[in-house]
Amino acid sequence: MCGIVGVYHFEGRPVEGSRVAAMIRAVAHRGPDGDGIWTEGSMALGHCRLAIRGLGTDGAQPMADPAGRAVISYNGEIYNDAPLRQAIRRETGYEFRTACDTETLLAGWLAWGEELFGRLDGMFAVAIWDRRRNTLALARDGAGIKPLYRQCHAGGFAFASEIKGLLPALDAVPAFSPAALNRFFAHGYAGPETSLLEGVEQIAPGTVEVWDGRDWVARRFWQPTRHSQIHRLDEAVAAFTDLWPSTVSGMLVSEVPVGVLQSGGIDSSLITAVTGHSADVPAFVASFTEGSHDETPMASLVARQVGAGLTPVPVDVDEGAEATFRAMVHHLDGQLSDSSAFALYRLCAEIRRHVTVALSGDGADEFFAGYPTYGASRLARWLRPAVPRGLAARLGASLAHLGGADERRLPPVAVLSRFLLGLAAPEPHCEWRRLIPDVQLDEIRGPALAGEAAADPSAGYAAAMGEDGPIMDRCLLADQRYYLPADMLVKVDRMSMAHGLEIRVPFLSTAIMDLAGRMDAGILYSGLGQGKRPLRRALAGMGLPPEVTEGRKKGFNLPIDRMLRQSLAPLCRTLLDERAENLAPWLRPDSVRRLWRQHRDRERSLGYGLWPILTFAAWKETLSHVR
């Protein structure tokens, strides 16, 4: 895994090498094993490398083909590298010089052009400068696992793996986007194709964009779809069981140590069931100091069952909380406010001491229906005709300030409030996934966000659902196309790469995603509220006991109400009280102070709402020190 950067100047103006070097330094944590710069006139590519395969100089980037026709800077892993090489040799006679998948991509571009990206199974963000045509191609994998940001301006454009990598190429930090901020405070993320900064956008998942010297031409080569073709549970289980071992094994290819993130849940246990008998693939579990939240007992049960070595990683969320929070915010670049990133940052730091690559179960919930909101969406379809939306909105708003998150799960009164607010919303599923409902967001919006008060911050999420099809299919598509790349994959990439740890996600292999898309929603999620049914049956078939296969989803949440009142209270006091004026004109300082003090004094439990505000305040402060 690596970091990539690049700059292009219009009108032939040469690129300053010092700026490209500064861009690389800003993302150097992504690639601590080496870096390089390639420049030619108005075009420059940069790269920092985390060596996984081809550990010598053969894998150095940017890489050019022997004839100098094209140059590539690439971040990711390609799992179908071998068959691609065979096809390239057969069709073009290309002679490979290295064993690196970087050269496979470069040769594939020369052979097939844009068609290359539709043939790939892997995670990737790629920049290819074609010297034959003076064109630049930027592409990103279909699920959106690997990030790629771009900023265009009057004098040219720049791109980078992270926003912080873009900033050295710019003359000034761009202004905040009111629409993106509105989404951020409502949902905790900016979106899968945008950022909090005006003009800083992401290449969309499953898309290649080509600069032809005049304009960008975009083409989508893959996206999640739902075409129900498998209607029997036993057929779904058989298809998954047949495909899964080779999928996981294919992601173990590495010249550096590989491990597994194990929680004892369905998703990670399916991975460990394949890797467990190999002493070379250890498993790691977060061992929280609060016993009621410790995942070690269930993970230990799984490890014993499959013969895996398990290393508990102690995670004390209160020790060094402020330093961890600030580091987390720095690496998230204002793109995300997910409290579970805090614990993941700590976990990845420890895992990196043992391995350089780790497999994770991310993506299973979105593709195999693991969230309870899927069942709630079915229920809402029946209740909405009988419950007036105005009444649901008023009742939900009246309950919105009650309850808290001290036990890492929303209490019943908060669940009821969110359910009622969802019944009143255009798309209940999207409303239920919010951090701050409108009734609370209206309390804090400042003058700069006043124009967003009438806007729906869930509009992009709802658009990803489409307008036709069964409600379950639409909810799944929204999470696969919007929530997954905007939230979960941002968290996993930034928190792991902060420590130079590569995370691979077997559930997001192209074959597994396509298989899930062919399974009827009715076999994924039962009428009794149980999701991921094919995965549960497959795991049972591997010999895991009911304690594992029938377990409820736990999540990776923090006791944020308590943390904000205790270990993070000094930071809250500084950023949300003493320096609250710095949040203007985006948020109302007096309102933020009031909410923080109400939470501090236990008048209200507002942990979920305060977390994105604190995240924004900390990142805004960080940006003030840039250049």
KOLLOGU-40308 format. One line per 5 residues: their letters; for each residue y, x, z of C-alpha. Coordinates in steps of 0.25 Angstrom, whole numbers, padded with zeros to 4 digits. Layout:
# KOLLOGU-40308
a) Y X Z; ... .
# end
This chain:
# KOLLOGU-40308
mcgiv) 0000 0000 0000; 0014 0005 -0003; 0029 0002 -0005; 0035 0001 -0019; 0050 0002 -0022 .
gvyhf) 0058 0002 -0035; 0072 0002 -0041; 0077 -0001 -0055; 0092 0000 -0060; 0098 -0007 -0071 .
egrpv) 0105 0000 -0082; 0097 0013 -0081; 0104 0018 -0068; 0094 0028 -0061; 0088 0024 -0048 .
egsrv) 0092 0032 -0036; 0079 0039 -0030; 0085 0039 -0016; 0085 0024 -0016; 0071 0023 -0021 .
aamir) 0067 0033 -0010; 0074 0025 0001; 0066 0012 -0004; 0053 0019 -0003; 0057 0024 0011 .
avahr) 0060 0010 0015; 0045 0006 0012; 0039 0019 0016; 0030 0012 0027; 0023 0005 0015 .
gpdgd) 0018 0018 0010; 0018 0030 0019; 0009 0039 0011; 0019 0043 0000; 0030 0038 -0009 .
giwte) 0036 0041 -0023; 0047 0037 -0033; 0047 0036 -0048; 0060 0034 -0055; 0064 0033 -0070 .
gsmal) 0079 0030 -0073; 0082 0016 -0067; 0068 0013 -0062; 0062 0019 -0049; 0049 0016 -0042 .
ghcrl) 0045 0020 -0028; 0033 0020 -0019; 0027 0023 -0005; 0012 0024 -0004; 0002 0019 0006 .
airgl) -0010 0027 0001; -0023 0018 0001; -0030 0022 -0012; -0028 0035 -0020; -0023 0043 -0008 .
gtdga) -0018 0055 -0015; -0006 0056 -0025; -0014 0048 -0036; -0008 0035 -0029; 0006 0040 -0028 .
qpmad) 0016 0030 -0033; 0025 0027 -0041; 0014 0029 -0052; 0015 0031 -0067; 0004 0030 -0077 .
pagra) 0001 0043 -0084; 0009 0039 -0097; 0021 0035 -0088; 0021 0021 -0094; 0023 0014 -0080 .
visyn) 0025 0017 -0065; 0020 0009 -0054; 0024 0008 -0039; 0014 -0001 -0032; 0010 -0007 -0018 .
geiyn) -0003 -0013 -0016; -0018 -0013 -0018; -0026 -0018 -0030; -0040 -0022 -0027; -0045 -0024 -0041 .
daplr) -0041 -0010 -0045; -0055 -0006 -0051; -0057 -0017 -0061; -0042 -0016 -0065; -0044 -0001 -0068 .
qairr) -0057 -0004 -0076; -0049 -0014 -0084; -0037 -0005 -0087; -0047 0006 -0091; -0054 -0003 -0100 .
etgye) -0042 -0009 -0107; -0033 0003 -0108; -0041 0016 -0105; -0031 0020 -0094; -0036 0032 -0086 .
frtac) -0033 0030 -0071; -0029 0043 -0064; -0030 0038 -0050; -0038 0028 -0041; -0025 0020 -0037 .
dtetl) -0023 0006 -0040; -0009 0010 -0043; -0013 0016 -0056; -0022 0004 -0059; -0009 -0005 -0058 .
lagwl) -0001 0005 -0067; -0012 0005 -0077; -0014 -0010 -0076; 0001 -0012 -0079; 0000 -0003 -0092 .
awgee) -0012 -0011 -0096; -0008 -0025 -0093; 0006 -0026 -0089; 0009 -0038 -0080; -0005 -0043 -0082 .
lfgrl) -0009 -0032 -0073; -0005 -0040 -0060; -0013 -0052 -0063; -0025 -0043 -0063; -0023 -0037 -0049 .
dgmfa) -0030 -0040 -0036; -0022 -0034 -0025; -0009 -0033 -0018; 0002 -0026 -0025; 0017 -0024 -0027 .
vaiwd) 0019 -0016 -0040; 0031 -0010 -0048; 0028 -0005 -0062; 0038 0002 -0070; 0034 0001 -0085 .
rrrnt) 0041 0013 -0092; 0036 0008 -0106; 0045 -0005 -0104; 0054 -0001 -0093; 0049 -0013 -0085 .
lalar) 0046 -0015 -0070; 0035 -0024 -0065; 0035 -0029 -0051; 0022 -0036 -0046; 0016 -0042 -0033 .
dgagi) 0002 -0046 -0030; -0001 -0061 -0030; -0002 -0064 -0015; 0011 -0056 -0012; 0004 -0046 -0003 .
kplyr) 0013 -0034 -0007; 0028 -0036 -0007; 0038 -0032 -0018; 0053 -0035 -0017; 0064 -0034 -0028 .
qchag) 0079 -0034 -0028; 0087 -0035 -0040; 0102 -0032 -0041; 0112 -0029 -0052; 0109 -0015 -0053 .
gfafa) 0094 -0016 -0054; 0082 -0020 -0044; 0074 -0014 -0033; 0060 -0017 -0028; 0052 -0013 -0016 .
seikg) 0040 -0017 -0007; 0049 -0021 0004; 0063 -0026 0005; 0067 -0013 0013; 0062 -0005 0001 .
llpal) 0072 -0012 -0008; 0085 -0010 0001; 0087 0005 -0002; 0088 0001 -0017; 0100 -0009 -0014 .
davpa) 0114 -0006 -0011; 0115 -0017 0000; 0105 -0026 0007; 0105 -0039 0000; 0110 -0052 0008 .
fspaa) 0100 -0061 0014; 0095 -0073 0006; 0099 -0086 0013; 0087 -0094 0007; 0077 -0083 0011 .
lnrff) 0082 -0082 0025; 0081 -0097 0026; 0066 -0095 0022; 0064 -0084 0032; 0069 -0091 0044 .
ahgya) 0061 -0104 0040; 0048 -0097 0036; 0049 -0083 0041; 0049 -0076 0027; 0058 -0075 0015 .
gpets) 0047 -0079 0005; 0037 -0073 -0005; 0047 -0069 -0016; 0061 -0067 -0008; 0067 -0059 0004 .
llegv) 0078 -0062 0014; 0087 -0053 0005; 0095 -0059 -0007; 0089 -0053 -0020; 0077 -0047 -0014 .
eqiap) 0065 -0054 -0019; 0050 -0052 -0020; 0041 -0051 -0032; 0033 -0064 -0031; 0018 -0063 -0027 .
gtvev) 0009 -0062 -0040; 0021 -0059 -0049; 0025 -0047 -0058; 0040 -0046 -0062; 0044 -0037 -0073 .
wdgrd) 0058 -0031 -0075; 0060 -0029 -0090; 0073 -0023 -0090; 0081 -0036 -0090; 0074 -0045 -0080 .
wvarr) 0062 -0048 -0071; 0050 -0056 -0078; 0041 -0062 -0067; 0026 -0066 -0069; 0017 -0072 -0059 .
fwqpt) 0003 -0066 -0061; -0004 -0073 -0049; -0002 -0083 -0038; -0010 -0091 -0028; -0016 -0104 -0034 .
rhsqi) -0024 -0116 -0029; -0035 -0121 -0038; -0046 -0128 -0030; -0059 -0124 -0037; -0068 -0122 -0024 .
hrlde) -0070 -0135 -0017; -0082 -0131 -0008; -0081 -0123 0005; -0094 -0116 0002; -0090 -0112 -0012 .
avaaf) -0077 -0106 -0006; -0084 -0098 0004; -0094 -0093 -0005; -0083 -0088 -0015; -0075 -0082 -0004 .
tdlwp) -0087 -0075 0002; -0091 -0069 -0011; -0077 -0064 -0014; -0072 -0059 0000; -0080 -0046 0002 .
stvsg) -0076 -0040 -0011; -0062 -0044 -0009; -0061 -0037 0005; -0069 -0025 0001; -0060 -0023 -0011 .
mlvse) -0048 -0022 -0001; -0055 -0011 0007; -0053 -0001 -0005; -0045 0010 0001; -0044 0025 0004 .
vpvgv) -0038 0023 0018; -0043 0016 0030; -0044 0000 0029; -0045 -0010 0040; -0044 -0025 0043 .
lqsgg) -0034 -0034 0050; -0043 -0042 0059; -0039 -0054 0067; -0052 -0062 0069; -0047 -0073 0060 .
idssl) -0054 -0078 0047; -0047 -0069 0037; -0048 -0056 0043; -0062 -0058 0048; -0066 -0061 0033 .
itavt) -0061 -0047 0030; -0068 -0040 0042; -0081 -0047 0039; -0081 -0039 0026; -0075 -0026 0031 .
ghsad) -0081 -0026 0045; -0094 -0018 0042; -0086 -0007 0037; -0082 0003 0048; -0071 0008 0039 .
vpafv) -0063 -0005 0040; -0059 -0007 0054; -0052 -0021 0058; -0040 -0022 0067; -0035 -0034 0075 .
asfte) -0022 -0037 0083; -0025 -0037 0098; -0013 -0044 0104; -0010 -0041 0118; -0009 -0056 0121 .
gshde) -0024 -0060 0122; -0023 -0074 0118; -0018 -0069 0104; -0028 -0057 0103; -0036 -0057 0090 .
tpmas) -0045 -0047 0095; -0057 -0055 0100; -0059 -0063 0087; -0057 -0050 0079; -0067 -0043 0087 .
lvarq) -0077 -0054 0085; -0076 -0053 0070; -0077 -0038 0071; -0089 -0038 0079; -0095 -0049 0069 .
vgagl) -0093 -0041 0057; -0094 -0027 0063; -0080 -0022 0061; -0072 -0012 0069; -0060 -0019 0076 .
tpvpv) -0048 -0012 0081; -0039 -0021 0090; -0024 -0018 0088; -0016 -0021 0101; -0003 -0029 0097 .
dvdeg) 0007 -0031 0108; 0018 -0040 0102; 0027 -0037 0113; 0026 -0021 0113; 0037 -0015 0105 .
aeatf) 0041 -0029 0100; 0055 -0027 0095; 0051 -0014 0087; 0040 -0021 0081; 0048 -0033 0077 .
ramvh) 0059 -0024 0071; 0049 -0016 0063; 0042 -0029 0058; 0055 -0034 0053; 0059 -0021 0046 .
hldgq) 0046 -0022 0038; 0047 -0037 0035; 0061 -0035 0029; 0065 -0049 0032; 0054 -0055 0024 .
lsdss) 0046 -0061 0035; 0047 -0066 0049; 0032 -0068 0053; 0030 -0064 0068; 0015 -0060 0065 .
afaly) 0021 -0048 0058; 0025 -0042 0071; 0010 -0041 0076; 0005 -0037 0062; 0015 -0025 0062 .
rlcae) 0009 -0020 0075; -0005 -0022 0070; -0003 -0015 0057; 0004 -0003 0064; -0009 -0001 0072 .
irrhv) -0019 -0004 0060; -0012 0007 0052; -0016 0017 0062; -0031 0015 0058; -0030 0010 0043 .
tvals) -0021 0010 0031; -0027 -0003 0025; -0030 -0016 0032; -0036 -0029 0026; -0030 -0042 0031 .
gdgad) -0033 -0057 0030; -0020 -0062 0026; -0019 -0072 0015; -0032 -0080 0019; -0023 -0091 0026 .
effag) -0015 -0094 0014; -0027 -0094 0004; -0037 -0100 0013; -0029 -0110 0020; -0028 -0104 0034 .
yptyg) -0015 -0111 0039; -0015 -0124 0047; -0003 -0128 0039; -0013 -0131 0028; -0020 -0142 0036 .
asrla) -0006 -0147 0041; -0001 -0149 0027; -0013 -0158 0024; -0010 -0166 0037; 0005 -0167 0033 .
rwlrp) 0002 -0173 0020; -0004 -0185 0027; 0006 -0186 0038; 0019 -0184 0030; 0019 -0198 0024 .
avprg) 0018 -0204 0038; 0028 -0195 0045; 0043 -0197 0041; 0048 -0183 0038; 0061 -0185 0046 .
laarl) 0053 -0189 0058; 0044 -0176 0057; 0056 -0167 0055; 0063 -0173 0067; 0051 -0172 0076 .
gasla) 0047 -0158 0071; 0062 -0153 0073; 0062 -0158 0087; 0049 -0150 0091; 0053 -0138 0083 .
hlgga) 0059 -0130 0095; 0048 -0132 0104; 0036 -0123 0106; 0034 -0108 0103; 0025 -0098 0099 .
derrl) 0021 -0090 0111; 0007 -0092 0109; 0008 -0088 0094; 0005 -0102 0089; 0015 -0113 0088 .
ppvav) 0013 -0123 0099; 0009 -0138 0096; 0024 -0143 0097; 0028 -0132 0087; 0017 -0136 0078 .
lsrfl) 0020 -0150 0078; 0035 -0147 0075; 0031 -0139 0063; 0021 -0150 0058; 0032 -0161 0059 .
lglaa) 0042 -0152 0052; 0032 -0149 0041; 0030 -0164 0039; 0045 -0166 0037; 0046 -0154 0027 .
pephc) 0044 -0154 0012; 0031 -0145 0013; 0025 -0146 0027; 0017 -0133 0025; 0029 -0125 0022 .
ewrrl) 0037 -0130 0034; 0025 -0127 0044; 0026 -0112 0040; 0040 -0111 0044; 0045 -0103 0056 .
ipdvq) 0058 -0110 0058; 0059 -0125 0054; 0073 -0130 0049; 0076 -0137 0062; 0077 -0123 0068 .
ldeir) 0082 -0115 0056; 0094 -0125 0055; 0098 -0119 0069; 0100 -0105 0065; 0104 -0105 0050 .
gpala) 0118 -0098 0048; 0128 -0100 0038; 0121 -0091 0028; 0109 -0100 0029; 0116 -0113 0029 .
geaaa) 0114 -0116 0014; 0099 -0115 0017; 0098 -0126 0027; 0095 -0136 0016; 0085 -0127 0009 .
dpsag) 0070 -0127 0012; 0066 -0114 0016; 0051 -0118 0013; 0055 -0121 -0001; 0048 -0109 -0007 .
yaaam) 0036 -0111 0001; 0035 -0125 -0003; 0036 -0121 -0018; 0024 -0112 -0017; 0016 -0124 -0013 .
gedgp) 0019 -0131 -0027; 0020 -0146 -0028; 0006 -0150 -0033; -0008 -0149 -0027; -0015 -0152 -0013 .
imdrc) -0007 -0148 -0001; -0016 -0138 0004; -0016 -0130 -0010; -0001 -0131 -0009; 0000 -0125 0005 .
lladq) -0009 -0114 0001; -0001 -0110 -0011; 0012 -0110 -0003; 0006 -0101 0007; -0001 -0092 -0003 .
ryylp) 0012 -0091 -0012; 0023 -0091 -0002; 0019 -0089 0013; 0009 -0078 0011; 0017 -0069 0003 .
admlv) 0030 -0072 0011; 0024 -0071 0025; 0010 -0066 0027; 0010 -0055 0016; 0024 -0050 0020 .
kvdrm) 0019 -0048 0034; 0006 -0041 0031; 0012 -0032 0021; 0025 -0027 0029; 0018 -0026 0042 .
smahg) 0006 -0018 0037; 0015 -0009 0027; 0024 -0006 0039; 0013 0003 0043; 0008 0007 0030 .
leirv) -0004 -0002 0032; -0010 -0009 0019; -0015 -0023 0021; -0025 -0029 0011; -0027 -0044 0011 .
pflst) -0041 -0048 0005; -0038 -0063 0005; -0026 -0060 -0005; -0035 -0054 -0015; -0034 -0061 -0028 .
aimdl) -0048 -0066 -0029; -0048 -0072 -0014; -0034 -0079 -0017; -0039 -0085 -0030; -0052 -0089 -0023 .
agrmd) -0044 -0096 -0012; -0036 -0103 -0022; -0048 -0109 -0028; -0053 -0115 -0015; -0050 -0130 -0012 .
agily) -0040 -0131 -0001; -0050 -0141 0006; -0060 -0130 0008; -0049 -0120 0013; -0044 -0129 0024 .
sglgq) -0052 -0140 0031; -0047 -0154 0035; -0049 -0149 0049; -0039 -0139 0049; -0047 -0126 0046 .
gkrpl) -0042 -0117 0035; -0049 -0105 0028; -0062 -0112 0028; -0069 -0104 0017; -0065 -0091 0024 .
rrala) -0071 -0096 0037; -0084 -0100 0031; -0084 -0086 0024; -0082 -0079 0037; -0093 -0087 0044 .
gmglp) -0102 -0083 0033; -0099 -0069 0036; -0105 -0071 0050; -0092 -0073 0058; -0093 -0083 0070 .
pevte) -0085 -0096 0071; -0075 -0090 0081; -0070 -0083 0069; -0073 -0092 0057; -0068 -0105 0064 .
grkkg) -0056 -0098 0071; -0042 -0104 0070; -0031 -0096 0063; -0023 -0088 0074; -0012 -0081 0066 .
fnlpi) -0005 -0068 0070; 0007 -0074 0077; 0015 -0068 0089; 0020 -0075 0102; 0034 -0074 0096 .
drmlr) 0040 -0084 0106; 0037 -0074 0117; 0040 -0062 0110; 0054 -0066 0106; 0056 -0069 0121 .
qslap) 0050 -0056 0126; 0047 -0044 0118; 0057 -0047 0106; 0067 -0054 0115; 0076 -0041 0115 .
lcrtl) 0076 -0041 0100; 0079 -0056 0100; 0090 -0055 0109; 0096 -0044 0100; 0095 -0050 0087 .
ldera) 0095 -0065 0090; 0106 -0065 0101; 0114 -0053 0102; 0115 -0050 0087; 0113 -0064 0082 .
enlap) 0126 -0063 0075; 0119 -0054 0065; 0111 -0066 0060; 0123 -0073 0055; 0126 -0079 0045 .
wlrpd) 0111 -0082 0042; 0108 -0087 0056; 0117 -0093 0066; 0118 -0083 0077; 0121 -0093 0089 .
svrrl) 0109 -0101 0084; 0100 -0089 0084; 0104 -0085 0098; 0102 -0099 0103; 0088 -0099 0097 .
wrqhr) 0084 -0086 0103; 0089 -0089 0117; 0082 -0102 0117; 0069 -0095 0113; 0072 -0084 0123 .
drers) 0075 -0094 0134; 0062 -0103 0131; 0071 -0115 0127; 0064 -0115 0113; 0052 -0107 0107 .
lgygl) 0058 -0102 0094; 0049 -0089 0091; 0046 -0093 0077; 0060 -0096 0073; 0066 -0084 0080 .
wpilt) 0056 -0074 0074; 0062 -0075 0060; 0076 -0074 0065; 0073 -0062 0073; 0066 -0056 0061 .
faawk) 0079 -0058 0052; 0088 -0053 0063; 0080 -0040 0064; 0079 -0038 0049; 0094 -0041 0047 .
etlsh) 0097 -0030 0057; 0088 -0021 0049; 0095 -0024 0036; 0108 -0021 0042; 0104 -0006 0043 .
vr) 0099 -0005 0029; 0108 0005 0021 .
# end
